[in-house]
Amino acid sequence: MPAAPAFLVAPLASIPSPHQGTVELGPLTIHLYGLTLLIAIGVCVWITGRRWVARGGDWDLVYRCALWGVGAGIVGARLYHLATSWNEVPAPKWKGAFEIWHGGLGVWGGIGLGVLVGAFVAKRAGADVALLADCLAPGLLVAQAIGRLGNWWNQELYGKPTSLPWGLKIDLGHRVPPYFDPATTFHPTFLYELIWNLLAAGFLVWLGSRRAIRPPGLFALYVTLYCFGRFWVEMLRIDPAHHVAGLRLNDWVALIGIVGGIVWFVWSQRRGKARQPRRRKLSRPAPKTAMTVPRGRVRRGR
């Protein structure tokens, strides 16, 4: 049997990358990176809202937390990127610092500041912040999974060269040295993290429906699981990054998150047990008091 033509076999042995990250609609230019983030935010709000309402909450609070939390998250994500990767900001720096559609949002800063501001809004409203955080956890993971598609649109944050069938094709203009061989494909780290986040989200939903996890235990597990996945994905990436003691900066942040998440989860569960009131021993019935009026003097109704 004759072999299949090369142009039919090649696409099956790699994942293609889009050659551009924008769509032109007349005078309007849509940046697919930004559109992906908007979809991710919408899905996160929807998942969180459904879980919160199912536990007796109201949609209005979710919308308010999302409004302030998303705004703060974008600011925090950009500030983290500027603080850790200032050399990657395109010139002129004063302009490049605001061009988030070219990428450059640090998830650590975005989630951190966004969650803190959202928690503050929920606290001011008198809501159970710990329970709301547990409702948010799976939605955050799904949103982060969708957001990783933005890296695919921008052909960024890919991994080391690989000959695996799912190797990612990268245009020469988006490659980092010294990998300029057109035949080289790379680990699709965006896809690895996408799959990991979806699996972790499913696990949190499953665990929450099978076990009595005291809030914010699920959110603590979210921190642990996400950071664990991010740690091994970072080990594959080859984009420029600051290194500390031989590890990428994001790997150190992930390690801190893993340890912190585990400690937080254990503490939250033990603290919940300590809060439970102890069962009181049944007291003996009080003795009957003697009648103050002699029985013989009590008049009976006629």
Secondary structure, 3 states (H helix, E strand, C coil): CCCCCHHHHHHHHCECCCCCCEEEECCEEEEHHHHHHHHHHHHHHHHHHHHHHHCCCCHHHHHHHHHHHHHHHHHHHHHHHHHHCHHHCCCCHHHHCCCHHHCCCCHHHHHHHHHHHHHHHHHHCCCCHHHHHHHHHHHHHHHHHHHCHHHHHHCCCCECEECCCCCECCCHHHCCCCCCCCCCEECCHHHHHHHHHHHHHHHHHHHHHHCCCCCCHHHHHHHHHHHHHHHHHHCCECCCCCEECCEEHHHHHHHHHHHHHHHHHHHHHHHHHHHCCCCCCCCCCCCCCCCCCCHHHCCCCC
